[in-house]
Amino acid sequence: MKNILVCEDESTIREFVVINLRRAGYNVTEADCGEKALEKYEENGGDFDVAILDIMMPGIDGLTVCKELRAKNGSIGIIMLTAKTQEMDKVTGLMLGADDYITKPFSPSELLARVDALYRRITIAGVQKDESKYQDEITLGDFVLNLRNRMLTRKGKMIELTQVEFQIMEYFFRNPGVALDRTDILNHVWGNTYVDQEKIVDVNIRRLRMKIEPEPSSPQYIMTVWGLGYRWNVKEAN
């Protein structure tokens, strides 16, 4: 089953989301607050593929739930529901481990497109992990990207990555030294339905730098290519 956790305190929005996801074949567990969402997660043994979290809720807000779920599960897909005025909250959510966000109000088609795209990425990642013929590792300098276990290590020390972060790193490692356009990264990781959403790429790059760079403000590995995108610095990596 395709299991989704939906956390939204406004009943009309929650019902709208739940009805459309169930019609699309998803098994939905719903919660009306952050506290219940975390309880439901534990009650179900963490058996969720995707979590949809509203940011603004009384008590434990969506950002806190996002942070806690990401700490518990690096592979779960997380989508934040935001208002147009919550621009900084979108960035904060992505920095805390969210994979995507949907701005209210949204249509059923947009909701399902985002959820389907994220679910496909998670499914593909799982298939690649289980394929016996899939290339085991890519090594660049001190870094080893294990494609079977979906892990990144530097000098033998593991670096925790989300599914999205891993896919970005894999794209870099398969194209070392190549300047990758931000739009190409967006299409490769999120899919070609994400138009004018390059900010998601930038935030995830910032998050990756915080995890792998000795000095995130002066990166040695993920270099900015001004006016284009980013590249993995082969000289520094080797």
SEKOLZA-114728 format. One line per 2 residues: for each residue x, y negated, z of N, C-alpha, C, CB. Coordinates in Angstrom, 2 decimals, decimal comma. Glycine has a CB too. Layout:
BEGIN
X/Y/Z/X/Y/Z/X/Y/Z/X/Y/Z; ...
//
This chain:
BEGIN
0,83/1,21/0,00/0,00/0,00/0,00/0,86/-1,25/0,00/-0,94/-0,01/1,22; 0,31/-2,31/-0,59/0,99/-3,60/-0,60/0,47/-4,40/0,59/0,74/-4,38/-1,95
1,26/-4,44/1,65/0,80/-4,99/2,92/1,21/-6,44/3,11/1,34/-4,16/4,06; 0,22/-7,27/3,42/0,46/-8,70/3,59/-0,10/-9,17/4,93/-0,17/-9,50/2,44
0,67/-10,01/5,61/0,25/-10,66/6,84/-0,10/-12,11/6,52/1,35/-10,57/7,94; -1,32/-12,53/6,81/-1,77/-13,90/6,54/-2,03/-14,60/7,87/-3,04/-13,91/5,65
-1,35/-15,71/8,09/-1,53/-16,48/9,33/-1,94/-17,91/8,97/-0,22/-16,48/10,18; -3,18/-18,24/9,25/-3,74/-19,56/8,93/-4,83/-19,85/9,95/-4,31/-19,60/7,46
-4,75/-21,02/10,61/-5,71/-21,31/11,67/-7,04/-21,84/11,15/-5,12/-22,32/12,63; -7,06/-22,41/9,94/-8,31/-22,89/9,36/-9,05/-21,72/8,72/-8,05/-24,02/8,31
-10,22/-21,41/9,27/-10,93/-20,19/8,86/-11,31/-20,19/7,38/-12,18/-20,03/9,69; -11,71/-21,35/6,85/-12,13/-21,38/5,43/-10,95/-21,08/4,50/-12,73/-22,76/5,08
-9,80/-21,64/4,80/-8,61/-21,38/3,98/-8,17/-19,94/4,14/-7,46/-22,35/4,35; -8,18/-19,45/5,39/-7,75/-18,06/5,63/-8,66/-17,08/4,88/-7,77/-17,75/7,16
-9,97/-17,30/4,96/-10,91/-16,42/4,27/-10,70/-16,47/2,75/-12,35/-16,81/4,61; -10,44/-17,66/2,23/-10,17/-17,83/0,80/-8,95/-17,00/0,39/-9,96/-19,32/0,46
-7,88/-17,10/1,17/-6,65/-16,36/0,87/-6,88/-14,86/0,98/-5,52/-16,80/1,82; -7,50/-14,44/2,08/-7,71/-13,02/2,33/-8,58/-12,38/1,25/-8,33/-12,81/3,70
-9,68/-13,03/0,90/-10,60/-12,47/-0,11/-9,89/-12,28/-1,45/-11,82/-13,39/-0,29; -9,14/-13,30/-1,88/-8,47/-13,22/-3,18/-7,35/-12,18/-3,19/-7,90/-14,57/-3,56
-6,64/-12,04/-2,09/-5,57/-11,04/-2,03/-6,17/-9,63/-2,03/-4,70/-11,25/-0,78; -7,26/-9,43/-1,30/-7,89/-8,10/-1,27/-8,46/-7,74/-2,63/-8,99/-8,06/-0,20
-9,03/-8,72/-3,31/-9,54/-8,46/-4,66/-8,42/-8,03/-5,61/-10,24/-9,71/-5,21; -7,21/-8,55/-5,33/-6,05/-8,23/-6,18/-5,37/-6,93/-5,78/-5,05/-9,37/-6,14
-5,92/-6,25/-4,75/-5,39/-4,95/-4,37/-4,43/-4,93/-3,21/-4,73/-4,37/-5,52; -4,31/-6,05/-2,51/-3,41/-6,10/-1,35/-4,14/-5,68/-0,08/-2,82/-7,51/-1,19
-3,42/-5,03/0,81/-3,93/-4,68/2,13/-3,57/-5,82/3,07/-3,35/-3,30/2,63; -4,56/-6,56/3,56/-4,31/-7,81/4,28/-4,62/-7,67/5,76/-5,14/-8,95/3,68
-3,68/-8,13/6,58/-3,90/-8,27/8,02/-3,90/-9,77/8,31/-2,80/-7,51/8,87; -4,92/-10,26/8,99/-5,04/-11,70/9,19/-4,89/-12,09/10,65/-6,37/-12,19/8,67
-4,40/-13,30/10,85/-4,23/-13,86/12,19/-4,56/-15,34/12,13/-2,77/-13,64/12,73; -5,17/-15,86/13,21/-5,58/-17,26/13,21/-4,62/-18,16/13,98/-6,97/-17,38/13,80
-3,50/-17,61/14,45/-2,48/-18,42/15,13/-1,15/-17,69/15,10/-2,90/-18,72/16,59; -0,09/-18,43/15,41/1,24/-17,84/15,36/1,43/-16,71/16,34/2,26/-18,89/15,61
0,87/-16,86/17,54/1,00/-15,83/18,56/0,41/-14,50/18,07/0,31/-16,27/19,85; -0,78/-14,57/17,47/-1,43/-13,35/16,98/-0,67/-12,76/15,80/-2,87/-13,64/16,58
-0,09/-13,62/14,97/0,67/-13,13/13,82/1,84/-12,27/14,29/1,17/-14,30/12,96; 2,56/-12,75/15,30/3,69/-11,98/15,83/3,21/-10,69/16,49/4,49/-12,83/16,84
2,06/-10,75/17,16/1,49/-9,55/17,77/1,11/-8,53/16,69/0,25/-9,92/18,61; 0,45/-9,00/15,64/0,05/-8,11/14,55/1,27/-7,47/13,89/-0,78/-8,88/13,49
2,33/-8,26/13,75/3,56/-7,73/13,14/4,08/-6,56/13,97/4,64/-8,83/13,03; 4,13/-6,73/15,28/4,64/-5,68/16,15/3,69/-4,48/16,18/4,85/-6,22/17,58
2,38/-4,75/16,23/1,40/-3,66/16,27/1,49/-2,76/15,05/-0,01/-4,23/16,39; 1,84/-3,36/13,90/1,95/-2,60/12,65/3,37/-2,10/12,39/1,49/-3,45/11,49
4,23/-2,22/13,40/5,60/-1,73/13,25/6,40/-2,47/12,21/5,58/-0,29/12,91; 6,02/-3,72/11,95/6,75/-4,52/10,95/6,53/-4,07/9,53/8,21/-4,48/11,25
5,50/-3,25/9,30/5,26/-2,69/7,97/4,51/-3,68/7,08/4,48/-1,38/8,07; 5,18/-4,78/6,76/4,62/-5,79/5,87/5,62/-6,11/4,76/4,24/-7,07/6,65
5,10/-6,27/3,56/5,95/-6,65/2,44/6,09/-8,17/2,35/5,38/-6,10/1,13; 4,98/-8,87/2,63/4,94/-10,33/2,49/4,17/-10,92/3,67/4,28/-10,74/1,14
4,61/-12,09/4,13/3,88/-12,86/5,14/3,57/-14,23/4,57/4,68/-12,97/6,47; 2,32/-14,67/4,71/1,91/-16,01/4,29/1,59/-16,80/5,54/0,67/-15,97/3,30
2,31/-17,89/5,77/2,23/-18,61/7,04/1,90/-20,08/6,83/3,53/-18,47/7,82; 0,86/-20,54/7,51/0,58/-21,98/7,51/1,60/-22,66/8,41/-0,89/-22,27/7,99
2,08/-23,82/8,01/3,08/-24,52/8,82/2,45/-25,15/10,05/3,78/-25,59/7,99; 1,39/-25,92/9,87/0,80/-26,67/10,98/-0,27/-25,84/11,68/0,20/-27,98/10,47
0,06/-25,36/12,87/-0,89/-24,61/13,68/-0,68/-24,97/15,15/-0,75/-23,08/13,46; -1,73/-24,92/15,95/-1,56/-25,15/17,39/-0,77/-24,00/18,01/-2,94/-25,31/18,09
-0,10/-24,26/19,11/0,70/-23,22/19,74/1,96/-22,97/18,93/-0,11/-21,92/19,89; 2,24/-21,72/18,65/3,42/-21,38/17,84/3,14/-21,72/16,39/3,79/-19,87/17,99
3,90/-22,63/15,82/3,64/-23,05/14,44/4,27/-22,08/13,44/4,18/-24,47/14,20; 3,95/-22,32/12,16/4,42/-21,43/11,11/5,92/-21,38/10,96/3,82/-21,83/9,82
6,60/-22,49/11,23/8,05/-22,51/11,12/8,69/-21,58/12,15/8,58/-23,94/11,29; 8,14/-21,59/13,36/8,66/-20,70/14,40/8,39/-19,24/14,06/8,03/-21,05/15,76
7,19/-18,97/13,55/6,87/-17,60/13,14/7,80/-17,16/12,03/5,39/-17,50/12,68; 8,05/-18,03/11,07/8,97/-17,74/9,96/10,35/-17,36/10,50/9,08/-18,96/9,02
10,85/-18,17/11,41/12,18/-17,92/11,98/12,23/-16,57/12,70/12,57/-19,04/12,95; 11,18/-16,26/13,46/11,16/-15,01/14,21/11,03/-13,80/13,29/10,02/-15,02/15,23
10,17/-13,90/12,28/10,01/-12,79/11,34/11,30/-12,54/10,56/8,86/-13,06/10,38; 11,95/-13,63/10,17/13,19/-13,46/9,42/14,28/-12,83/10,28/13,67/-14,80/8,88
14,31/-13,16/11,56/15,28/-12,55/12,47/15,01/-11,05/12,63/15,24/-13,24/13,84; 13,74/-10,66/12,56/13,36/-9,26/12,73/13,53/-8,47/11,44/11,92/-9,16/13,20
13,35/-9,13/10,30/13,28/-8,41/9,03/13,87/-9,25/7,90/11,81/-8,03/8,70; 15,01/-8,85/7,39/15,67/-9,60/6,33/15,05/-9,40/4,96/17,10/-9,24/6,27
14,21/-8,36/4,81/13,68/-8,05/3,48/12,23/-8,50/3,27/13,77/-6,58/3,24; 11,53/-8,88/4,34/10,14/-9,31/4,17/10,09/-10,61/3,37/9,45/-9,49/5,55
9,12/-10,71/2,48/8,93/-11,95/1,73/8,09/-12,92/2,54/8,27/-11,67/0,37; 8,49/-14,19/2,59/7,77/-15,18/3,38/7,38/-16,37/2,51/8,62/-15,63/4,59
6,10/-16,70/2,52/5,57/-17,86/1,79/4,95/-18,80/2,81/4,53/-17,43/0,70; 5,32/-20,08/2,75/4,75/-21,08/3,66/3,62/-21,83/2,95/5,84/-22,06/4,14
2,53/-22,08/3,67/1,45/-22,93/3,18/1,67/-24,33/3,73/0,04/-22,37/3,61; 1,79/-25,31/2,84/2,12/-26,67/3,27/1,15/-27,68/2,67/3,55/-27,01/2,87
1,12/-28,87/3,28/0,37/-30,00/2,73/1,32/-30,86/1,91/-0,30/-30,84/3,86; 0,76/-31,67/1,03/1,60/-32,51/0,17/2,49/-33,45/0,97/0,73/-33,33/-0,78
2,03/-33,83/2,15/2,79/-34,78/2,97/3,90/-34,11/3,78/1,85/-35,50/3,91; 3,99/-32,79/3,72/4,96/-32,06/4,54/6,23/-31,72/3,78/4,33/-30,78/5,07
6,79/-32,70/3,09/7,96/-32,47/2,26/9,14/-31,94/3,07/8,36/-33,75/1,55; 9,42/-32,55/4,21/10,54/-32,10/5,04/10,27/-30,72/5,63/10,82/-33,10/6,15
9,00/-30,44/5,92/8,67/-29,13/6,46/8,91/-28,03/5,43/7,21/-29,10/6,92; 8,72/-28,34/4,15/9,02/-27,37/3,10/10,49/-26,99/3,14/8,65/-27,93/1,71
11,34/-28,01/3,22/12,79/-27,78/3,26/13,15/-27,01/4,52/13,56/-29,12/3,20; 12,56/-27,42/5,65/12,85/-26,73/6,91/12,45/-25,26/6,83/12,11/-27,42/8,07
11,29/-24,98/6,26/10,84/-23,61/6,11/11,80/-22,78/5,29/9,47/-23,58/5,48; 12,27/-23,33/4,19/13,23/-22,62/3,34/14,54/-22,40/4,08/13,48/-23,39/2,05
14,97/-23,40/4,85/16,21/-23,25/5,61/16,09/-22,19/6,69/16,59/-24,58/6,24; 14,88/-21,99/7,20/14,65/-21,00/8,26/14,46/-19,59/7,70/13,44/-21,39/9,09
14,44/-19,46/6,38/14,35/-18,13/5,79/13,16/-17,85/4,92/14,36/-17,15/6,85; 12,30/-18,86/4,70/11,16/-18,65/3,79/11,67/-18,51/2,36/10,16/-19,83/3,90
10,92/-17,75/1,57/11,30/-17,53/0,17/10,62/-18,52/-0,77/10,96/-16,13/-0,24; 9,47/-19,02/-0,34/8,68/-19,87/-1,25/7,67/-20,65/-0,43/7,97/-19,02/-2,35
7,02/-21,61/-1,07/5,93/-22,34/-0,42/4,84/-22,63/-1,44/6,45/-23,65/0,22; 3,62/-22,78/-0,95/2,48/-23,16/-1,78/1,87/-24,40/-1,17/1,43/-22,00/-1,89
1,66/-25,42/-1,99/1,11/-26,68/-1,50/-0,42/-26,68/-1,60/1,70/-27,87/-2,29; -1,06/-27,03/-0,50/-2,52/-27,15/-0,48/-2,95/-28,44/-1,17/-3,06/-27,11/0,97
-4,10/-28,44/-1,86/-4,95/-27,28/-2,17/-4,36/-26,47/-3,31/-6,38/-27,74/-2,53; -4,68/-25,19/-3,37/-4,16/-24,32/-4,42/-5,28/-23,44/-4,96/-2,98/-23,46/-3,89
-5,10/-22,99/-6,18/-6,10/-22,17/-6,84/-5,82/-20,69/-6,58/-6,13/-22,46/-8,37; -6,81/-19,83/-6,78/-6,56/-18,39/-6,64/-5,46/-17,90/-7,57/-7,84/-17,61/-6,92
-5,41/-18,44/-8,79/-4,39/-18,00/-9,76/-2,99/-18,37/-9,29/-4,65/-18,61/-11,14; -2,83/-19,56/-8,71/-1,51/-19,96/-8,21/-1,11/-19,08/-7,03/-1,50/-21,45/-7,80
-2,04/-18,85/-6,12/-1,77/-18,00/-4,96/-1,30/-16,62/-5,40/-3,03/-17,88/-4,08; -2,05/-15,99/-6,29/-1,72/-14,63/-6,71/-0,44/-14,59/-7,53/-2,86/-14,04/-7,52
-0,19/-15,62/-8,33/1,04/-15,66/-9,12/2,26/-15,69/-8,20/1,05/-16,88/-10,05; 2,20/-16,52/-7,14/3,33/-16,62/-6,21/3,51/-15,33/-5,42/3,13/-17,81/-5,25
2,41/-14,77/-4,93/2,49/-13,55/-4,14/2,97/-12,38/-5,00/1,13/-13,22/-3,50; 2,40/-12,25/-6,20/2,81/-11,16/-7,10/4,28/-11,25/-7,45/1,97/-11,18/-8,38
4,75/-12,47/-7,73/6,16/-12,66/-8,09/7,07/-12,25/-6,94/6,42/-14,12/-8,49; 6,73/-12,66/-5,74/7,55/-12,32/-4,58/7,50/-10,82/-4,31/7,09/-13,11/-3,35
6,33/-10,22/-4,41/6,20/-8,79/-4,19/7,02/-8,00/-5,22/4,71/-8,36/-4,25; 7,01/-8,44/-6,47/7,78/-7,76/-7,51/9,27/-7,80/-7,19/7,52/-8,39/-8,89
9,76/-8,97/-6,71/11,18/-9,09/-6,38/11,56/-8,12/-5,27/11,52/-10,53/-5,98; 10,70/-8,01/-4,27/10,97/-7,11/-3,15/10,96/-5,66/-3,63/9,94/-7,32/-2,03
10,01/-5,33/-4,50/9,90/-3,97/-5,02/11,12/-3,62/-5,87/8,62/-3,81/-5,83; 11,52/-4,53/-6,73/12,69/-4,29/-7,58/13,94/-4,10/-6,73/12,88/-5,46/-8,57
14,07/-4,92/-5,69/15,23/-4,80/-4,80/15,26/-3,41/-4,15/15,19/-5,90/-3,71; 14,09/-2,91/-3,76/14,02/-1,59/-3,14/14,37/-0,49/-4,12/12,65/-1,35/-2,58
13,93/-0,62/-5,37/14,23/0,38/-6,40/15,73/0,38/-6,68/13,44/0,10/-7,70; 16,31/-0,78/-6,82/17,75/-0,87/-7,09/18,55/-0,27/-5,95/18,16/-2,33/-7,32
18,09/-0,46/-4,74/18,79/0,08/-3,57/18,78/1,60/-3,60/18,15/-0,43/-2,28; 17,70/2,20/-4,11/17,56/3,65/-4,08/18,13/4,35/-5,31/16,12/4,00/-3,94
18,44/3,61/-6,37/18,91/4,24/-7,60/20,32/4,79/-7,40/18,89/3,23/-8,77; 20,47/6,07/-7,62/21,77/6,71/-7,38/22,83/6,27/-8,39/21,62/8,22/-7,44
22,40/5,86/-9,61/23,35/5,47/-10,64/23,67/3,99/-10,61/22,83/5,85/-11,99; 23,05/3,27/-9,69/23,27/1,82/-9,64/24,67/1,52/-9,11/22,19/1,14/-8,75
25,33/0,55/-9,72/26,68/0,18/-9,30/26,70/-0,11/-7,80/27,18/-1,03/-10,09; 27,67/0,48/-7,12/27,70/0,38/-5,66/28,12/-1,00/-5,16/28,62/1,41/-5,09
29,19/-1,54/-5,69/29,77/-2,76/-5,11/30,35/-3,68/-6,18/30,85/-2,39/-4,11; 30,36/-4,97/-5,84/31,10/-5,96/-6,62/32,01/-6,67/-5,63/30,14/-6,97/-7,38
33,31/-6,70/-5,92/34,28/-7,31/-5,03/34,87/-8,56/-5,67/35,40/-6,31/-4,67; 34,85/-9,65/-4,94/35,49/-10,90/-5,35/36,30/-11,41/-4,17/34,43/-11,96/-5,84
37,62/-11,28/-4,26/38,47/-11,72/-3,17/38,13/-11,00/-1,88/38,34/-13,22/-2,97; 37,85/-11,76/-0,83/37,53/-11,20/0,48/36,08/-10,73/0,59/37,81/-12,21/1,57
35,27/-11,03/-0,43/33,85/-10,73/-0,38/33,53/-9,42/-1,09/33,05/-11,87/-0,99; 32,67/-8,63/-0,48/32,17/-7,40/-1,10/30,65/-7,43/-1,06/32,72/-6,12/-0,38
30,03/-7,36/-2,23/28,58/-7,33/-2,34/28,17/-5,89/-2,60/28,05/-8,29/-3,47; 27,56/-5,25/-1,59/27,13/-3,87/-1,71/25,72/-3,84/-2,28/27,18/-3,15/-0,34
25,60/-3,37/-3,53/24,33/-3,41/-4,23/23,38/-2,31/-3,79/24,56/-3,31/-5,72; 23,92/-1,24/-3,25/23,07/-0,15/-2,78/22,41/-0,51/-1,45/23,89/1,15/-2,64
23,21/-1,05/-0,54/22,70/-1,40/0,79/22,21/-2,83/0,90/23,77/-1,16/1,81; 22,36/-3,60/-0,21/21,92/-5,00/-0,24/22,59/-5,79/0,88/20,39/-5,10/-0,11
23,92/-5,66/0,98/24,68/-6,31/2,02/25,85/-7,08/1,44/25,17/-5,29/3,04; 26,23/-8,17/2,12/27,42/-8,94/1,78/28,36/-8,93/2,98/27,05/-10,39/1,37
29,63/-8,64/2,72/30,63/-8,69/3,78/31,80/-9,57/3,34/31,12/-7,27/4,16; 32,45/-10,18/4,31/33,68/-10,92/4,07/34,72/-10,43/5,07/33,45/-12,46/4,19
35,79/-9,87/4,52/36,84/-9,26/5,35/36,25/-8,24/6,31/37,61/-10,34/6,14; 35,27/-7,49/5,81/34,65/-6,44/6,59/33,55/-6,89/7,53/35,68/-5,76/7,37
33,35/-8,19/7,66/32,32/-8,72/8,55/31,04/-8,98/7,77/32,80/-10,00/9,24; 29,93/-8,44/8,26/28,67/-8,55/7,53/28,07/-9,95/7,64/27,67/-7,52/8,04
27,53/-10,44/6,53/26,82/-11,71/6,48/25,37/-11,42/6,18/27,44/-12,68/5,40; 24,48/-11,78/7,10/23,05/-11,49/6,92/22,47/-12,35/5,81/22,28/-11,74/8,24
21,79/-11,70/4,86/21,16/-12,41/3,75/19,70/-12,02/3,62/21,90/-12,12/2,44; 18,87/-12,97/3,20/17,50/-12,66/2,82/17,53/-12,05/1,42/16,58/-13,93/2,87
16,39/-11,52/0,96/16,33/-10,95/-0,38/16,67/-12,00/-1,43/14,93/-10,37/-0,65; 16,15/-13,20/-1,27/16,41/-14,26/-2,23/17,90/-14,62/-2,23/15,56/-15,50/-1,91
18,47/-14,77/-1,05/19,90/-15,10/-0,96/20,75/-14,02/-1,61/20,32/-15,29/0,51; 20,37/-12,77/-1,39/21,13/-11,68/-2,00/21,05/-11,75/-3,53/20,60/-10,32/-1,51
19,87/-12,04/-4,06/19,73/-12,12/-5,51/20,55/-13,27/-6,09/18,26/-12,29/-5,88; 20,62/-14,38/-5,38/21,45/-15,49/-5,85/22,92/-15,08/-5,84/21,23/-16,75/-4,97
23,35/-14,43/-4,75/24,75/-13,99/-4,67/25,07/-12,98/-5,75/25,04/-13,40/-3,29; 24,14/-12,07/-6,02/24,37/-11,09/-7,08/24,53/-11,79/-8,43/23,21/-10,08/-7,14
23,73/-12,81/-8,67/23,83/-13,57/-9,92/25,19/-14,24/-10,02/22,71/-14,62/-10,01; 25,67/-14,82/-8,93/27,01/-15,42/-8,91/28,08/-14,35/-9,16/27,26/-16,12/-7,56
27,97/-13,22/-8,46/29,02/-12,20/-8,54/29,06/-11,53/-9,90/28,82/-11,15/-7,47; 27,94/-11,52/-10,61/27,94/-10,96/-11,96/28,40/-12,00/-12,99/26,54/-10,44/-12,31
28,52/-13,25/-12,55/28,97/-14,32/-13,45/30,02/-15,19/-12,75/27,76/-15,19/-13,90; 31,11/-14,59/-12,25/32,11/-15,37/-11,51/32,78/-16,43/-12,38/33,18/-14,44/-10,93
32,88/-17,63/-11,85/33,52/-18,72/-12,57/32,65/-19,38/-13,62/34,74/-18,21/-13,20; 31,44/-18,87/-13,82/30,54/-19,41/-14,85/29,62/-20,46/-14,22/29,70/-18,28/-15,51
29,50/-21,61/-14,88/28,57/-22,64/-14,41/27,14/-22,20/-14,71/28,88/-24,03/-15,07; 26,36/-22,02/-13,67/24,98/-21,54/-13,81/24,01/-22,70/-13,64/24,67/-20,42/-12,80
23,19/-22,90/-14,64/22,18/-23,96/-14,59/21,18/-23,68/-13,47/21,46/-24,08/-15,93; 20,78/-24,73/-12,77/19,81/-24,58/-11,68/18,52/-23,95/-12,18/19,52/-25,94/-11,03
18,09/-24,34/-13,38/16,87/-23,76/-13,94/17,05/-22,28/-14,24/16,45/-24,51/-15,21; 18,26/-21,90/-14,72/18,54/-20,49/-14,98/18,50/-19,68/-13,69/19,90/-20,33/-15,67
19,07/-20,24/-12,62/19,03/-19,56/-11,32/17,58/-19,41/-10,87/19,86/-20,35/-10,26; 16,80/-20,47/-11,02/15,39/-20,44/-10,64/14,65/-19,35/-11,40/14,73/-21,80/-10,89
14,83/-19,30/-12,71/14,14/-18,31/-13,54/14,59/-16,90/-13,22/14,36/-18,61/-15,01; 15,90/-16,74/-12,99/16,45/-15,41/-12,72/15,95/-14,84/-11,40/17,97/-15,47/-12,71
15,88/-15,68/-10,37/15,51/-15,20/-9,03/14,02/-15,27/-8,79/16,24/-16,00/-7,97; 13,40/-16,40/-9,14/11,98/-16,60/-8,81/11,05/-16,27/-9,97/11,75/-18,03/-8,39
11,54/-16,32/-11,20/10,70/-16,03/-12,36/10,37/-17,29/-13,14/9,42/-15,35/-11,92; 9,98/-17,11/-14,41/9,78/-18,26/-15,29/8,46/-18,98/-15,07/9,85/-17,82/-16,71
7,67/-18,53/-14,10/6,43/-19,26/-13,78/6,72/-20,44/-12,85/5,40/-18,32/-13,14; 7,93/-20,52/-12,33/8,31/-21,59/-11,39/8,88/-22,76/-12,20/9,35/-21,08/-10,32
8,02/-23,69/-12,54/8,42/-24,84/-13,35/8,65/-26,04/-12,44/7,33/-25,16/-14,43; 9,78/-26,72/-12,68/10,12/-27,93/-11,90/10,19/-27,66/-10,40/9,11/-29,02/-12,17
10,73/-26,50/-10,02/10,85/-26,13/-8,61/12,32/-25,94/-8,22/10,05/-24,84/-8,32; 13,23/-26,66/-8,89/14,66/-26,48/-8,65/15,08/-26,80/-7,22/15,45/-27,33/-9,61
14,24/-27,55/-6,51/14,55/-27,87/-5,11/14,70/-26,59/-4,29/13,45/-28,76/-4,50; 13,93/-25,54/-4,63/14,03/-24,27/-3,93/15,45/-23,71/-4,08/12,99/-23,26/-4,46
16,01/-23,85/-5,26/17,39/-23,39/-5,50/18,36/-24,16/-4,62/17,77/-23,56/-6,99; 18,24/-25,47/-4,61/19,16/-26,32/-3,84/19,13/-25,98/-2,35/18,81/-27,78/-4,04
17,93/-25,77/-1,82/17,83/-25,47/-0,39/18,44/-24,12/-0,08/16,36/-25,49/0,06; 18,23/-23,14/-0,95/18,82/-21,83/-0,72/20,34/-21,85/-0,87/18,23/-20,81/-1,68
20,85/-22,67/-1,76/22,30/-22,84/-1,88/22,86/-23,46/-0,60/22,66/-23,72/-3,10; 22,15/-24,45/-0,07/22,58/-25,06/1,19/22,61/-24,03/2,31/21,66/-26,23/1,57
21,59/-23,18/2,33/21,50/-22,14/3,36/22,63/-21,12/3,20/20,13/-21,44/3,29; 22,94/-20,75/1,95/24,02/-19,81/1,70/25,37/-20,40/2,12/24,06/-19,43/0,22
25,57/-21,67/1,81/26,83/-22,30/2,21/27,02/-22,28/3,72/26,88/-23,74/1,69; 25,94/-22,47/4,45/26,03/-22,43/5,91/26,43/-21,05/6,41/24,71/-22,84/6,53
26,15/-20,03/5,62/26,47/-18,66/6,03/27,86/-18,21/5,60/25,44/-17,71/5,48; 28,35/-18,70/4,45/29,59/-18,14/3,92/30,76/-19,12/3,87/29,35/-17,63/2,56
30,49/-20,42/3,92/31,56/-21,39/3,78/32,18/-21,73/5,15/31,04/-22,66/3,11; 33,52/-21,79/5,25/34,16/-22,25/6,48/33,72/-23,67/6,84/35,68/-22,18/6,35
33,61/-24,53/5,82/33,13/-25,90/5,99/32,03/-26,14/4,96/34,30/-26,94/5,82; 30,77/-25,94/5,34/29,67/-26,07/4,38/29,63/-27,41/3,64/28,36/-25,87/5,08
30,09/-28,48/4,31/30,08/-29,79/3,65/31,21/-29,94/2,63/30,19/-30,88/4,69; 32,20/-29,05/2,69/33,30/-29,04/1,71/33,45/-27,61/1,18/34,66/-29,55/2,35
32,51/-27,17/0,36/32,50/-25,77/-0,07/33,73/-25,35/-0,87/31,28/-25,51/-0,88; 34,16/-24,12/-0,63/35,28/-23,53/-1,36/34,81/-22,51/-2,38/36,26/-22,89/-0,40
33,64/-21,95/-2,15/33,18/-20,84/-2,97/32,04/-21,23/-3,90/32,75/-19,70/-2,09; 30,93/-21,71/-3,34/29,80/-22,12/-4,19/29,97/-23,61/-4,51/28,42/-21,85/-3,48
30,43/-23,86/-5,71/30,76/-25,22/-6,11/29,61/-25,86/-6,88/32,04/-25,23/-6,96; 29,41/-27,14/-6,66/28,41/-27,89/-7,42/28,98/-28,29/-8,77/27,94/-29,13/-6,63
28,22/-28,02/-9,81/28,57/-28,50/-11,15/27,61/-29,65/-11,44/28,46/-27,35/-12,26; 28,10/-30,87/-11,29/27,24/-32,04/-11,35/26,49/-32,13/-12,66/28,06/-33,30/-11,14
25,19/-32,37/-12,54/24,33/-32,49/-13,72/23,89/-31,16/-14,30/25,03/-33,26/-14,78; 24,35/-30,05/-13,71/23,99/-28,74/-14,25/23,48/-27,80/-13,16/25,19/-28,12/-14,95
24,38/-27,41/-12,26/23,97/-26,42/-11,25/25,13/-26,04/-10,34/23,42/-25,18/-11,92; 25,46/-24,74/-10,33/26,46/-24,23/-9,40/27,30/-23,14/-10,05/25,79/-23,70/-8,12
28,50/-22,90/-9,50/29,32/-21,77/-9,94/30,09/-21,20/-8,75/30,30/-22,20/-11,07; 30,43/-19,92/-8,86/31,26/-19,27/-7,86/32,72/-19,52/-8,21/30,96/-17,75/-7,77
33,45/-20,11/-7,28/34,83/-20,50/-7,51/35,75/-19,29/-7,45/35,27/-21,56/-6,50; 36,16/-18,78/-8,60/36,97/-17,56/-8,68/38,33/-17,75/-8,04/37,14/-17,13/-10,14
38,98/-18,89/-8,25/40,31/-19,11/-7,70/40,29/-19,03/-6,18/40,86/-20,48/-8,16; 39,31/-19,73/-5,58/39,22/-19,70/-4,12/38,79/-18,32/-3,63/38,24/-20,76/-3,63
37,92/-17,66/-4,43/37,41/-16,37/-4,01/38,49/-15,29/-4,08/36,22/-15,97/-4,86; 39,49/-15,49/-4,90/40,55/-14,53/-5,03/41,82/-14,98/-4,34/40,83/-14,27/-6,46
//
